[in-house]
Amino acid sequence: MDTLARPIIALYGLSNGILAAGIGDLSDEDAKARSRGGTGPSIAWTIGHLCDQKIKVLQLLGRSRENPFGSTFEAAATDGSGYPPLADLAARFSTLNGELCTALASAADRLEAPMPGAGPHGEKRILDTVLFLAWHEAYHIGGIGVIRREQGRPAIAELVRG
């Protein structure tokens, strides 16, 4: 395994575990409840958005596939009526995470390659975009923690500490 990929894989593994802990006590209704008084994203939207982003990283790593999340989760959050159930979103997130970690483990030659076009924030190498999107995922998992607190639930940190 490439030394560049090892810490990125660890970050994705950590995010996967934290997300699982942070949604284990939620119903579909809880997950689809929009934040910020009904104007912000929901936990379900956030997970779908992260699945969309994982597929984009896989594509950068040469693992092209259809992206069933793009049309729904690239756009602004909705009331969630068209979102998959939370269990399906969580399973897909975990599966994509495993695929992404496997792809990263054998992607040494691709990580240093130039971006095929501009990265989300002008990144020049695939590695830089992958790192940005790993940070982006952590940011959104933090957002899930904020939504949980807004709903009166324990913080993710409390759940992870056990």
Chimera marker file (.cmm) of the C-alpha trace (Angstrom):
<marker_set name="trace">
<marker id="1" x="0.000" y="0.000" z="0.000" r="1" g="1" b="0" radius="0.5"/>
<marker id="2" x="1.226" y="3.445" z="-0.874" r="1" g="1" b="0" radius="0.5"/>
<marker id="3" x="2.339" y="5.584" z="2.062" r="1" g="1" b="0" radius="0.5"/>
<marker id="4" x="0.306" y="8.502" z="0.691" r="1" g="1" b="0" radius="0.5"/>
<marker id="5" x="-2.875" y="6.432" z="0.806" r="1" g="1" b="0" radius="0.5"/>
<marker id="6" x="-2.487" y="4.962" z="4.300" r="1" g="1" b="0" radius="0.5"/>
<marker id="7" x="-3.556" y="8.051" z="6.333" r="1" g="1" b="0" radius="0.5"/>
<marker id="8" x="-6.374" y="8.840" z="3.887" r="1" g="1" b="0" radius="0.5"/>
<marker id="9" x="-7.709" y="5.311" z="4.257" r="1" g="1" b="0" radius="0.5"/>
<marker id="10" x="-7.492" y="5.706" z="8.035" r="1" g="1" b="0" radius="0.5"/>
<marker id="11" x="-9.491" y="8.955" z="7.851" r="1" g="1" b="0" radius="0.5"/>
<marker id="12" x="-12.207" y="7.347" z="5.744" r="1" g="1" b="0" radius="0.5"/>
<marker id="13" x="-12.333" y="4.395" z="8.150" r="1" g="1" b="0" radius="0.5"/>
<marker id="14" x="-12.676" y="6.727" z="11.112" r="1" g="1" b="0" radius="0.5"/>
<marker id="15" x="-15.442" y="8.707" z="9.399" r="1" g="1" b="0" radius="0.5"/>
<marker id="16" x="-17.281" y="5.475" z="8.598" r="1" g="1" b="0" radius="0.5"/>
<marker id="17" x="-17.238" y="4.392" z="12.249" r="1" g="1" b="0" radius="0.5"/>
<marker id="18" x="-18.231" y="7.806" z="13.571" r="1" g="1" b="0" radius="0.5"/>
<marker id="19" x="-21.129" y="8.050" z="11.134" r="1" g="1" b="0" radius="0.5"/>
<marker id="20" x="-22.388" y="4.598" z="12.124" r="1" g="1" b="0" radius="0.5"/>
<marker id="21" x="-22.307" y="5.611" z="15.802" r="1" g="1" b="0" radius="0.5"/>
<marker id="22" x="-24.026" y="8.908" z="15.022" r="1" g="1" b="0" radius="0.5"/>
<marker id="23" x="-27.045" y="7.433" z="13.245" r="1" g="1" b="0" radius="0.5"/>
<marker id="24" x="-27.610" y="4.216" z="15.180" r="1" g="1" b="0" radius="0.5"/>
<marker id="25" x="-30.413" y="5.668" z="17.291" r="1" g="1" b="0" radius="0.5"/>
<marker id="26" x="-32.280" y="7.456" z="14.496" r="1" g="1" b="0" radius="0.5"/>
<marker id="27" x="-35.522" y="6.575" z="12.737" r="1" g="1" b="0" radius="0.5"/>
<marker id="28" x="-36.164" y="7.462" z="9.103" r="1" g="1" b="0" radius="0.5"/>
<marker id="29" x="-38.284" y="10.373" z="10.300" r="1" g="1" b="0" radius="0.5"/>
<marker id="30" x="-35.477" y="11.653" z="12.533" r="1" g="1" b="0" radius="0.5"/>
<marker id="31" x="-32.965" y="11.354" z="9.704" r="1" g="1" b="0" radius="0.5"/>
<marker id="32" x="-35.178" y="13.215" z="7.240" r="1" g="1" b="0" radius="0.5"/>
<marker id="33" x="-36.038" y="16.080" z="9.607" r="1" g="1" b="0" radius="0.5"/>
<marker id="34" x="-34.485" y="19.226" z="8.191" r="1" g="1" b="0" radius="0.5"/>
<marker id="35" x="-32.226" y="21.349" z="10.364" r="1" g="1" b="0" radius="0.5"/>
<marker id="36" x="-32.372" y="25.106" z="11.021" r="1" g="1" b="0" radius="0.5"/>
<marker id="37" x="-36.104" y="25.254" z="11.518" r="1" g="1" b="0" radius="0.5"/>
<marker id="38" x="-36.891" y="23.275" z="8.392" r="1" g="1" b="0" radius="0.5"/>
<marker id="39" x="-34.682" y="25.227" z="5.995" r="1" g="1" b="0" radius="0.5"/>
<marker id="40" x="-31.378" y="23.349" z="6.309" r="1" g="1" b="0" radius="0.5"/>
<marker id="41" x="-30.195" y="19.900" z="5.323" r="1" g="1" b="0" radius="0.5"/>
<marker id="42" x="-31.232" y="16.723" z="7.050" r="1" g="1" b="0" radius="0.5"/>
<marker id="43" x="-29.042" y="13.874" z="8.201" r="1" g="1" b="0" radius="0.5"/>
<marker id="44" x="-30.422" y="11.722" z="5.371" r="1" g="1" b="0" radius="0.5"/>
<marker id="45" x="-29.563" y="14.401" z="2.797" r="1" g="1" b="0" radius="0.5"/>
<marker id="46" x="-26.061" y="14.694" z="4.244" r="1" g="1" b="0" radius="0.5"/>
<marker id="47" x="-25.424" y="10.943" z="3.985" r="1" g="1" b="0" radius="0.5"/>
<marker id="48" x="-26.715" y="10.887" z="0.403" r="1" g="1" b="0" radius="0.5"/>
<marker id="49" x="-24.497" y="13.862" z="-0.415" r="1" g="1" b="0" radius="0.5"/>
<marker id="50" x="-21.482" y="12.036" z="1.025" r="1" g="1" b="0" radius="0.5"/>
<marker id="51" x="-22.317" y="8.935" z="-1.033" r="1" g="1" b="0" radius="0.5"/>
<marker id="52" x="-22.368" y="11.153" z="-4.120" r="1" g="1" b="0" radius="0.5"/>
<marker id="53" x="-18.933" y="12.484" z="-3.195" r="1" g="1" b="0" radius="0.5"/>
<marker id="54" x="-17.518" y="8.997" z="-2.537" r="1" g="1" b="0" radius="0.5"/>
<marker id="55" x="-18.567" y="7.944" z="-6.030" r="1" g="1" b="0" radius="0.5"/>
<marker id="56" x="-16.798" y="10.997" z="-7.441" r="1" g="1" b="0" radius="0.5"/>
<marker id="57" x="-13.591" y="10.034" z="-5.615" r="1" g="1" b="0" radius="0.5"/>
<marker id="58" x="-13.911" y="6.483" z="-6.945" r="1" g="1" b="0" radius="0.5"/>
<marker id="59" x="-14.249" y="7.902" z="-10.449" r="1" g="1" b="0" radius="0.5"/>
<marker id="60" x="-11.082" y="9.957" z="-9.953" r="1" g="1" b="0" radius="0.5"/>
<marker id="61" x="-9.328" y="6.756" z="-8.918" r="1" g="1" b="0" radius="0.5"/>
<marker id="62" x="-10.379" y="5.045" z="-12.145" r="1" g="1" b="0" radius="0.5"/>
<marker id="63" x="-13.364" y="3.163" z="-10.722" r="1" g="1" b="0" radius="0.5"/>
<marker id="64" x="-16.143" y="4.575" z="-12.891" r="1" g="1" b="0" radius="0.5"/>
<marker id="65" x="-19.728" y="3.733" z="-12.068" r="1" g="1" b="0" radius="0.5"/>
<marker id="66" x="-23.209" y="5.148" z="-12.255" r="1" g="1" b="0" radius="0.5"/>
<marker id="67" x="-23.994" y="7.704" z="-9.616" r="1" g="1" b="0" radius="0.5"/>
<marker id="68" x="-27.585" y="7.288" z="-8.396" r="1" g="1" b="0" radius="0.5"/>
<marker id="69" x="-27.017" y="10.018" z="-5.770" r="1" g="1" b="0" radius="0.5"/>
<marker id="70" x="-25.963" y="12.898" z="-7.997" r="1" g="1" b="0" radius="0.5"/>
<marker id="71" x="-29.339" y="14.133" z="-9.176" r="1" g="1" b="0" radius="0.5"/>
<marker id="72" x="-30.878" y="14.161" z="-5.696" r="1" g="1" b="0" radius="0.5"/>
<marker id="73" x="-27.970" y="14.978" z="-3.424" r="1" g="1" b="0" radius="0.5"/>
<marker id="74" x="-26.002" y="17.530" z="-5.456" r="1" g="1" b="0" radius="0.5"/>
<marker id="75" x="-29.031" y="19.810" z="-5.253" r="1" g="1" b="0" radius="0.5"/>
<marker id="76" x="-30.292" y="21.581" z="-2.155" r="1" g="1" b="0" radius="0.5"/>
<marker id="77" x="-31.983" y="19.522" z="0.534" r="1" g="1" b="0" radius="0.5"/>
<marker id="78" x="-35.714" y="18.858" z="0.292" r="1" g="1" b="0" radius="0.5"/>
<marker id="79" x="-38.330" y="17.474" z="2.660" r="1" g="1" b="0" radius="0.5"/>
<marker id="80" x="-36.753" y="14.051" z="2.156" r="1" g="1" b="0" radius="0.5"/>
<marker id="81" x="-39.848" y="12.336" z="0.777" r="1" g="1" b="0" radius="0.5"/>
<marker id="82" x="-37.845" y="11.017" z="-2.183" r="1" g="1" b="0" radius="0.5"/>
<marker id="83" x="-34.802" y="9.930" z="-0.167" r="1" g="1" b="0" radius="0.5"/>
<marker id="84" x="-33.985" y="6.280" z="0.415" r="1" g="1" b="0" radius="0.5"/>
<marker id="85" x="-34.565" y="4.897" z="3.923" r="1" g="1" b="0" radius="0.5"/>
<marker id="86" x="-31.809" y="5.630" z="6.439" r="1" g="1" b="0" radius="0.5"/>
<marker id="87" x="-30.772" y="1.959" z="6.609" r="1" g="1" b="0" radius="0.5"/>
<marker id="88" x="-30.243" y="1.930" z="2.828" r="1" g="1" b="0" radius="0.5"/>
<marker id="89" x="-28.255" y="5.172" z="2.894" r="1" g="1" b="0" radius="0.5"/>
<marker id="90" x="-26.091" y="3.885" z="5.758" r="1" g="1" b="0" radius="0.5"/>
<marker id="91" x="-25.458" y="0.553" z="4.013" r="1" g="1" b="0" radius="0.5"/>
<marker id="92" x="-24.552" y="2.273" z="0.764" r="1" g="1" b="0" radius="0.5"/>
<marker id="93" x="-22.243" y="4.708" z="2.575" r="1" g="1" b="0" radius="0.5"/>
<marker id="94" x="-20.444" y="1.816" z="4.259" r="1" g="1" b="0" radius="0.5"/>
<marker id="95" x="-20.167" y="-0.202" z="1.044" r="1" g="1" b="0" radius="0.5"/>
<marker id="96" x="-18.839" y="2.786" z="-0.883" r="1" g="1" b="0" radius="0.5"/>
<marker id="97" x="-16.399" y="3.463" z="1.941" r="1" g="1" b="0" radius="0.5"/>
<marker id="98" x="-15.011" y="-0.069" z="1.643" r="1" g="1" b="0" radius="0.5"/>
<marker id="99" x="-14.715" y="0.267" z="-2.124" r="1" g="1" b="0" radius="0.5"/>
<marker id="100" x="-13.006" y="3.627" z="-1.744" r="1" g="1" b="0" radius="0.5"/>
<marker id="101" x="-10.470" y="2.305" z="0.766" r="1" g="1" b="0" radius="0.5"/>
<marker id="102" x="-9.711" y="-0.644" z="-1.516" r="1" g="1" b="0" radius="0.5"/>
<marker id="103" x="-9.264" y="1.690" z="-4.481" r="1" g="1" b="0" radius="0.5"/>
<marker id="104" x="-6.993" y="3.995" z="-2.483" r="1" g="1" b="0" radius="0.5"/>
<marker id="105" x="-4.825" y="1.055" z="-1.396" r="1" g="1" b="0" radius="0.5"/>
<marker id="106" x="-3.913" y="0.381" z="-5.019" r="1" g="1" b="0" radius="0.5"/>
<marker id="107" x="-3.990" y="3.932" z="-6.384" r="1" g="1" b="0" radius="0.5"/>
<marker id="108" x="-0.406" y="5.107" z="-5.883" r="1" g="1" b="0" radius="0.5"/>
<marker id="109" x="0.063" y="5.911" z="-9.556" r="1" g="1" b="0" radius="0.5"/>
<marker id="110" x="-3.244" y="7.794" z="-9.775" r="1" g="1" b="0" radius="0.5"/>
<marker id="111" x="-2.858" y="9.948" z="-6.659" r="1" g="1" b="0" radius="0.5"/>
<marker id="112" x="0.012" y="11.971" z="-8.081" r="1" g="1" b="0" radius="0.5"/>
<marker id="113" x="-1.673" y="12.327" z="-11.481" r="1" g="1" b="0" radius="0.5"/>
<marker id="114" x="-3.000" y="15.725" z="-12.512" r="1" g="1" b="0" radius="0.5"/>
<marker id="115" x="-6.705" y="16.415" z="-12.099" r="1" g="1" b="0" radius="0.5"/>
<marker id="116" x="-8.704" y="15.836" z="-15.276" r="1" g="1" b="0" radius="0.5"/>
<marker id="117" x="-9.935" y="19.437" z="-15.214" r="1" g="1" b="0" radius="0.5"/>
<marker id="118" x="-10.200" y="21.759" z="-12.250" r="1" g="1" b="0" radius="0.5"/>
<marker id="119" x="-10.667" y="20.350" z="-8.758" r="1" g="1" b="0" radius="0.5"/>
<marker id="120" x="-13.506" y="21.662" z="-6.567" r="1" g="1" b="0" radius="0.5"/>
<marker id="121" x="-11.230" y="24.410" z="-5.269" r="1" g="1" b="0" radius="0.5"/>
<marker id="122" x="-8.606" y="24.544" z="-7.975" r="1" g="1" b="0" radius="0.5"/>
<marker id="123" x="-6.678" y="21.438" z="-6.900" r="1" g="1" b="0" radius="0.5"/>
<marker id="124" x="-4.099" y="20.381" z="-9.445" r="1" g="1" b="0" radius="0.5"/>
<marker id="125" x="-3.501" y="16.724" z="-8.460" r="1" g="1" b="0" radius="0.5"/>
<marker id="126" x="-5.957" y="13.911" z="-7.792" r="1" g="1" b="0" radius="0.5"/>
<marker id="127" x="-4.322" y="13.537" z="-4.361" r="1" g="1" b="0" radius="0.5"/>
<marker id="128" x="-5.226" y="17.113" z="-3.457" r="1" g="1" b="0" radius="0.5"/>
<marker id="129" x="-8.851" y="16.571" z="-4.452" r="1" g="1" b="0" radius="0.5"/>
<marker id="130" x="-9.048" y="13.286" z="-2.545" r="1" g="1" b="0" radius="0.5"/>
<marker id="131" x="-7.650" y="15.026" z="0.547" r="1" g="1" b="0" radius="0.5"/>
<marker id="132" x="-10.115" y="17.876" z="0.194" r="1" g="1" b="0" radius="0.5"/>
<marker id="133" x="-13.026" y="15.453" z="-0.134" r="1" g="1" b="0" radius="0.5"/>
<marker id="134" x="-11.856" y="13.487" z="2.935" r="1" g="1" b="0" radius="0.5"/>
<marker id="135" x="-11.930" y="16.774" z="4.867" r="1" g="1" b="0" radius="0.5"/>
<marker id="136" x="-15.316" y="17.596" z="3.286" r="1" g="1" b="0" radius="0.5"/>
<marker id="137" x="-16.698" y="14.298" z="4.579" r="1" g="1" b="0" radius="0.5"/>
<marker id="138" x="-15.456" y="15.012" z="8.103" r="1" g="1" b="0" radius="0.5"/>
<marker id="139" x="-17.002" y="18.478" z="7.926" r="1" g="1" b="0" radius="0.5"/>
<marker id="140" x="-20.403" y="17.037" z="7.025" r="1" g="1" b="0" radius="0.5"/>
<marker id="141" x="-20.205" y="14.358" z="9.710" r="1" g="1" b="0" radius="0.5"/>
<marker id="142" x="-19.646" y="17.222" z="12.142" r="1" g="1" b="0" radius="0.5"/>
<marker id="143" x="-22.770" y="18.791" z="10.653" r="1" g="1" b="0" radius="0.5"/>
<marker id="144" x="-24.668" y="15.601" z="11.423" r="1" g="1" b="0" radius="0.5"/>
<marker id="145" x="-23.521" y="16.032" z="15.017" r="1" g="1" b="0" radius="0.5"/>
<marker id="146" x="-24.899" y="19.572" z="15.044" r="1" g="1" b="0" radius="0.5"/>
<marker id="147" x="-28.245" y="18.360" z="13.668" r="1" g="1" b="0" radius="0.5"/>
<marker id="148" x="-28.359" y="15.669" z="16.363" r="1" g="1" b="0" radius="0.5"/>
<marker id="149" x="-27.836" y="18.300" z="19.065" r="1" g="1" b="0" radius="0.5"/>
<marker id="150" x="-30.491" y="20.496" z="17.477" r="1" g="1" b="0" radius="0.5"/>
<marker id="151" x="-32.862" y="17.523" z="17.787" r="1" g="1" b="0" radius="0.5"/>
<marker id="152" x="-32.012" y="17.199" z="21.494" r="1" g="1" b="0" radius="0.5"/>
<marker id="153" x="-29.902" y="14.067" z="21.056" r="1" g="1" b="0" radius="0.5"/>
<marker id="154" x="-26.512" y="13.292" z="22.573" r="1" g="1" b="0" radius="0.5"/>
<marker id="155" x="-23.470" y="14.581" z="20.710" r="1" g="1" b="0" radius="0.5"/>
<marker id="156" x="-21.647" y="12.125" z="18.482" r="1" g="1" b="0" radius="0.5"/>
<marker id="157" x="-18.580" y="12.516" z="20.726" r="1" g="1" b="0" radius="0.5"/>
<marker id="158" x="-20.641" y="11.175" z="23.634" r="1" g="1" b="0" radius="0.5"/>
<marker id="159" x="-21.742" y="8.182" z="21.563" r="1" g="1" b="0" radius="0.5"/>
<marker id="160" x="-18.241" y="7.414" z="20.334" r="1" g="1" b="0" radius="0.5"/>
<marker id="161" x="-16.750" y="7.623" z="23.841" r="1" g="1" b="0" radius="0.5"/>
<marker id="162" x="-19.418" y="5.177" z="24.963" r="1" g="1" b="0" radius="0.5"/>
<link id1="1" id2="2" r="1" g="1" b="0" radius="0.2"/>
<link id1="2" id2="3" r="1" g="1" b="0" radius="0.2"/>
<link id1="3" id2="4" r="1" g="1" b="0" radius="0.2"/>
<link id1="4" id2="5" r="1" g="1" b="0" radius="0.2"/>
<link id1="5" id2="6" r="1" g="1" b="0" radius="0.2"/>
<link id1="6" id2="7" r="1" g="1" b="0" radius="0.2"/>
<link id1="7" id2="8" r="1" g="1" b="0" radius="0.2"/>
<link id1="8" id2="9" r="1" g="1" b="0" radius="0.2"/>
<link id1="9" id2="10" r="1" g="1" b="0" radius="0.2"/>
<link id1="10" id2="11" r="1" g="1" b="0" radius="0.2"/>
<link id1="11" id2="12" r="1" g="1" b="0" radius="0.2"/>
<link id1="12" id2="13" r="1" g="1" b="0" radius="0.2"/>
<link id1="13" id2="14" r="1" g="1" b="0" radius="0.2"/>
<link id1="14" id2="15" r="1" g="1" b="0" radius="0.2"/>
<link id1="15" id2="16" r="1" g="1" b="0" radius="0.2"/>
<link id1="16" id2="17" r="1" g="1" b="0" radius="0.2"/>
<link id1="17" id2="18" r="1" g="1" b="0" radius="0.2"/>
<link id1="18" id2="19" r="1" g="1" b="0" radius="0.2"/>
<link id1="19" id2="20" r="1" g="1" b="0" radius="0.2"/>
<link id1="20" id2="21" r="1" g="1" b="0" radius="0.2"/>
<link id1="21" id2="22" r="1" g="1" b="0" radius="0.2"/>
<link id1="22" id2="23" r="1" g="1" b="0" radius="0.2"/>
<link id1="23" id2="24" r="1" g="1" b="0" radius="0.2"/>
<link id1="24" id2="25" r="1" g="1" b="0" radius="0.2"/>
<link id1="25" id2="26" r="1" g="1" b="0" radius="0.2"/>
<link id1="26" id2="27" r="1" g="1" b="0" radius="0.2"/>
<link id1="27" id2="28" r="1" g="1" b="0" radius="0.2"/>
<link id1="28" id2="29" r="1" g="1" b="0" radius="0.2"/>
<link id1="29" id2="30" r="1" g="1" b="0" radius="0.2"/>
<link id1="30" id2="31" r="1" g="1" b="0" radius="0.2"/>
<link id1="31" id2="32" r="1" g="1" b="0" radius="0.2"/>
<link id1="32" id2="33" r="1" g="1" b="0" radius="0.2"/>
<link id1="33" id2="34" r="1" g="1" b="0" radius="0.2"/>
<link id1="34" id2="35" r="1" g="1" b="0" radius="0.2"/>
<link id1="35" id2="36" r="1" g="1" b="0" radius="0.2"/>
<link id1="36" id2="37" r="1" g="1" b="0" radius="0.2"/>
<link id1="37" id2="38" r="1" g="1" b="0" radius="0.2"/>
<link id1="38" id2="39" r="1" g="1" b="0" radius="0.2"/>
<link id1="39" id2="40" r="1" g="1" b="0" radius="0.2"/>
<link id1="40" id2="41" r="1" g="1" b="0" radius="0.2"/>
<link id1="41" id2="42" r="1" g="1" b="0" radius="0.2"/>
<link id1="42" id2="43" r="1" g="1" b="0" radius="0.2"/>
<link id1="43" id2="44" r="1" g="1" b="0" radius="0.2"/>
<link id1="44" id2="45" r="1" g="1" b="0" radius="0.2"/>
<link id1="45" id2="46" r="1" g="1" b="0" radius="0.2"/>
<link id1="46" id2="47" r="1" g="1" b="0" radius="0.2"/>
<link id1="47" id2="48" r="1" g="1" b="0" radius="0.2"/>
<link id1="48" id2="49" r="1" g="1" b="0" radius="0.2"/>
<link id1="49" id2="50" r="1" g="1" b="0" radius="0.2"/>
<link id1="50" id2="51" r="1" g="1" b="0" radius="0.2"/>
<link id1="51" id2="52" r="1" g="1" b="0" radius="0.2"/>
<link id1="52" id2="53" r="1" g="1" b="0" radius="0.2"/>
<link id1="53" id2="54" r="1" g="1" b="0" radius="0.2"/>
<link id1="54" id2="55" r="1" g="1" b="0" radius="0.2"/>
<link id1="55" id2="56" r="1" g="1" b="0" radius="0.2"/>
<link id1="56" id2="57" r="1" g="1" b="0" radius="0.2"/>
<link id1="57" id2="58" r="1" g="1" b="0" radius="0.2"/>
<link id1="58" id2="59" r="1" g="1" b="0" radius="0.2"/>
<link id1="59" id2="60" r="1" g="1" b="0" radius="0.2"/>
<link id1="60" id2="61" r="1" g="1" b="0" radius="0.2"/>
<link id1="61" id2="62" r="1" g="1" b="0" radius="0.2"/>
<link id1="62" id2="63" r="1" g="1" b="0" radius="0.2"/>
<link id1="63" id2="64" r="1" g="1" b="0" radius="0.2"/>
<link id1="64" id2="65" r="1" g="1" b="0" radius="0.2"/>
<link id1="65" id2="66" r="1" g="1" b="0" radius="0.2"/>
<link id1="66" id2="67" r="1" g="1" b="0" radius="0.2"/>
<link id1="67" id2="68" r="1" g="1" b="0" radius="0.2"/>
<link id1="68" id2="69" r="1" g="1" b="0" radius="0.2"/>
<link id1="69" id2="70" r="1" g="1" b="0" radius="0.2"/>
<link id1="70" id2="71" r="1" g="1" b="0" radius="0.2"/>
<link id1="71" id2="72" r="1" g="1" b="0" radius="0.2"/>
<link id1="72" id2="73" r="1" g="1" b="0" radius="0.2"/>
<link id1="73" id2="74" r="1" g="1" b="0" radius="0.2"/>
<link id1="74" id2="75" r="1" g="1" b="0" radius="0.2"/>
<link id1="75" id2="76" r="1" g="1" b="0" radius="0.2"/>
<link id1="76" id2="77" r="1" g="1" b="0" radius="0.2"/>
<link id1="77" id2="78" r="1" g="1" b="0" radius="0.2"/>
<link id1="78" id2="79" r="1" g="1" b="0" radius="0.2"/>
<link id1="79" id2="80" r="1" g="1" b="0" radius="0.2"/>
<link id1="80" id2="81" r="1" g="1" b="0" radius="0.2"/>
<link id1="81" id2="82" r="1" g="1" b="0" radius="0.2"/>
<link id1="82" id2="83" r="1" g="1" b="0" radius="0.2"/>
<link id1="83" id2="84" r="1" g="1" b="0" radius="0.2"/>
<link id1="84" id2="85" r="1" g="1" b="0" radius="0.2"/>
<link id1="85" id2="86" r="1" g="1" b="0" radius="0.2"/>
<link id1="86" id2="87" r="1" g="1" b="0" radius="0.2"/>
<link id1="87" id2="88" r="1" g="1" b="0" radius="0.2"/>
<link id1="88" id2="89" r="1" g="1" b="0" radius="0.2"/>
<link id1="89" id2="90" r="1" g="1" b="0" radius="0.2"/>
<link id1="90" id2="91" r="1" g="1" b="0" radius="0.2"/>
<link id1="91" id2="92" r="1" g="1" b="0" radius="0.2"/>
<link id1="92" id2="93" r="1" g="1" b="0" radius="0.2"/>
<link id1="93" id2="94" r="1" g="1" b="0" radius="0.2"/>
<link id1="94" id2="95" r="1" g="1" b="0" radius="0.2"/>
<link id1="95" id2="96" r="1" g="1" b="0" radius="0.2"/>
<link id1="96" id2="97" r="1" g="1" b="0" radius="0.2"/>
<link id1="97" id2="98" r="1" g="1" b="0" radius="0.2"/>
<link id1="98" id2="99" r="1" g="1" b="0" radius="0.2"/>
<link id1="99" id2="100" r="1" g="1" b="0" radius="0.2"/>
<link id1="100" id2="101" r="1" g="1" b="0" radius="0.2"/>
<link id1="101" id2="102" r="1" g="1" b="0" radius="0.2"/>
<link id1="102" id2="103" r="1" g="1" b="0" radius="0.2"/>
<link id1="103" id2="104" r="1" g="1" b="0" radius="0.2"/>
<link id1="104" id2="105" r="1" g="1" b="0" radius="0.2"/>
<link id1="105" id2="106" r="1" g="1" b="0" radius="0.2"/>
<link id1="106" id2="107" r="1" g="1" b="0" radius="0.2"/>
<link id1="107" id2="108" r="1" g="1" b="0" radius="0.2"/>
<link id1="108" id2="109" r="1" g="1" b="0" radius="0.2"/>
<link id1="109" id2="110" r="1" g="1" b="0" radius="0.2"/>
<link id1="110" id2="111" r="1" g="1" b="0" radius="0.2"/>
<link id1="111" id2="112" r="1" g="1" b="0" radius="0.2"/>
<link id1="112" id2="113" r="1" g="1" b="0" radius="0.2"/>
<link id1="113" id2="114" r="1" g="1" b="0" radius="0.2"/>
<link id1="114" id2="115" r="1" g="1" b="0" radius="0.2"/>
<link id1="115" id2="116" r="1" g="1" b="0" radius="0.2"/>
<link id1="116" id2="117" r="1" g="1" b="0" radius="0.2"/>
<link id1="117" id2="118" r="1" g="1" b="0" radius="0.2"/>
<link id1="118" id2="119" r="1" g="1" b="0" radius="0.2"/>
<link id1="119" id2="120" r="1" g="1" b="0" radius="0.2"/>
<link id1="120" id2="121" r="1" g="1" b="0" radius="0.2"/>
<link id1="121" id2="122" r="1" g="1" b="0" radius="0.2"/>
<link id1="122" id2="123" r="1" g="1" b="0" radius="0.2"/>
<link id1="123" id2="124" r="1" g="1" b="0" radius="0.2"/>
<link id1="124" id2="125" r="1" g="1" b="0" radius="0.2"/>
<link id1="125" id2="126" r="1" g="1" b="0" radius="0.2"/>
<link id1="126" id2="127" r="1" g="1" b="0" radius="0.2"/>
<link id1="127" id2="128" r="1" g="1" b="0" radius="0.2"/>
<link id1="128" id2="129" r="1" g="1" b="0" radius="0.2"/>
<link id1="129" id2="130" r="1" g="1" b="0" radius="0.2"/>
<link id1="130" id2="131" r="1" g="1" b="0" radius="0.2"/>
<link id1="131" id2="132" r="1" g="1" b="0" radius="0.2"/>
<link id1="132" id2="133" r="1" g="1" b="0" radius="0.2"/>
<link id1="133" id2="134" r="1" g="1" b="0" radius="0.2"/>
<link id1="134" id2="135" r="1" g="1" b="0" radius="0.2"/>
<link id1="135" id2="136" r="1" g="1" b="0" radius="0.2"/>
<link id1="136" id2="137" r="1" g="1" b="0" radius="0.2"/>
<link id1="137" id2="138" r="1" g="1" b="0" radius="0.2"/>
<link id1="138" id2="139" r="1" g="1" b="0" radius="0.2"/>
<link id1="139" id2="140" r="1" g="1" b="0" radius="0.2"/>
<link id1="140" id2="141" r="1" g="1" b="0" radius="0.2"/>
<link id1="141" id2="142" r="1" g="1" b="0" radius="0.2"/>
<link id1="142" id2="143" r="1" g="1" b="0" radius="0.2"/>
<link id1="143" id2="144" r="1" g="1" b="0" radius="0.2"/>
<link id1="144" id2="145" r="1" g="1" b="0" radius="0.2"/>
<link id1="145" id2="146" r="1" g="1" b="0" radius="0.2"/>
<link id1="146" id2="147" r="1" g="1" b="0" radius="0.2"/>
<link id1="147" id2="148" r="1" g="1" b="0" radius="0.2"/>
<link id1="148" id2="149" r="1" g="1" b="0" radius="0.2"/>
<link id1="149" id2="150" r="1" g="1" b="0" radius="0.2"/>
<link id1="150" id2="151" r="1" g="1" b="0" radius="0.2"/>
<link id1="151" id2="152" r="1" g="1" b="0" radius="0.2"/>
<link id1="152" id2="153" r="1" g="1" b="0" radius="0.2"/>
<link id1="153" id2="154" r="1" g="1" b="0" radius="0.2"/>
<link id1="154" id2="155" r="1" g="1" b="0" radius="0.2"/>
<link id1="155" id2="156" r="1" g="1" b="0" radius="0.2"/>
<link id1="156" id2="157" r="1" g="1" b="0" radius="0.2"/>
<link id1="157" id2="158" r="1" g="1" b="0" radius="0.2"/>
<link id1="158" id2="159" r="1" g="1" b="0" radius="0.2"/>
<link id1="159" id2="160" r="1" g="1" b="0" radius="0.2"/>
<link id1="160" id2="161" r="1" g="1" b="0" radius="0.2"/>
<link id1="161" id2="162" r="1" g="1" b="0" radius="0.2"/>
</marker_set>
